Amino acid sequence: MADPTTRRDAIKSSVGTVAATRRRQQAVAVSKERRESLVRAKRLCRVPVGGGDGQAHLDSDMIIDEEQSILDSQTSLAVEKLKSAVAFQGKGAMQKRVCLSFGSSDEQLLEAAWCLTNIAAGIPEETKALLPALPLLIAHLGEKSSSPVAEQCAWALGNVAGEGEELRNVLLAQGALLPLARMMLPNKGSTVRTAAWALSNLIKGPEPKAATELVRVDGVLDAIVRHLKKADDELATEVAWVVVYLSALSNVAMSLLVKNDVLQLLVQRLATSNSLQLLIPEAAWVLSNIAAGDIEHKRLIYSSEAVPLLLRLLSAAPFDIRKEVAYVLGNLCVAPTKGNEKPDLIVEHLISLVGKGCLPGFIDLVRSADIEAARLGLQFIELVLRGIPNGKGPKLVEEEDGIEAMERFQFHENEELRTMANTLVDKYFGEDYGLDDQ
């Protein structure tokens, strides 16, 4: 759901050239600060896929491992299997090799790919040791391999891509993007889920080239739309992660996504998802990327069915979702600029959203222990204080106990938040505040 995203500074900075560069850099930071804390960038294959129904294993055992001890033990087991696979099996016996050579049985190919998947999920040195095997893993993504073998190889490559930018660049240079993209095209749930996860690791930045190339692969946009429209929440969530990185990293991709009605599909999924933990955070993340774009994109979201849904989520959803939603709503209220200067307001959007009750949700974020959320809340308070016409902003903030929320930062250890909050209190609630009301 990892290192990406656009939305981070959009409320306090532009989405022009400077902000686009920052967005690409943050696209990398997102996977570290959020995805790897909630959904690991590497996934362990729990049981050997060789023998029995390999496809059933692939459908059920693409698990997320949160326990380093489990990962270590499974990786060690995989290494030992590889060692034993190349050993002589008794006097006069043929040397048994489990390899990725074309012509080997599917059982052997699955066993080898399974071992490589778990090794790639290990420490960086173990992952980098797979460099010689990468061309063969990529080669087995094509039509010459069975679907289970191709999917297991995609899984292994996803783990390699999850290691970092250096190995992502190696995979891209070796041509992994196109065959993985083509695995997104069918309606095979497990295959698409694995391919989407691997692609999200592969394109996540910081450079936009891979994201732009992916969105231009023939049929990929249609496949994304189809899977978001018809897939179950689990598959749609993996596809949405691809959309997160596309919208974060590539302006070309973002424009194509909007033109292909991805925005409307995400809004529909927001409205109908049965789980707040699946898809909704990713959908909100994509919407925040789009909302951080140009004026037309902001107005498209503002006039859609998304706003009522987002307002409800801001007041009632779990904290991490409320924070994502706040980015969307905040980004809708500021116009893009070409530099680091304070952004202009879209006053119509600000007045409407505040009138519909979003201010208490932002003030609650100010009270949270999360530094990023508190900063976001303070930024929105500044918009209200500065932008609500006829000087009514301070009164609205006071009525929601916003002064008290800001004063908690008077001696805060974070200098940025302390300065921001104290400056707002001094500027808008100084000694002369309220005298005109007497």
Helices and strands as residue ranges (DSSP letters): G 6-9, H 17-30, I 31-35, H 36-38, H 54-60, H 68-85, H 106-120, H 124-128, G 131-133, H 134-139, H 147-161, H 165-173, H 177-182, H 189-202, H 209-215, H 220-230, H 233-249, H 251-259, H 262-272, H 280-291, H 295-302, H 306-316, H 319-331, H 347-355, H 359-366, H 371-387, G 389-391, H 393-399, H 402-407, H 415-428, G 435-437
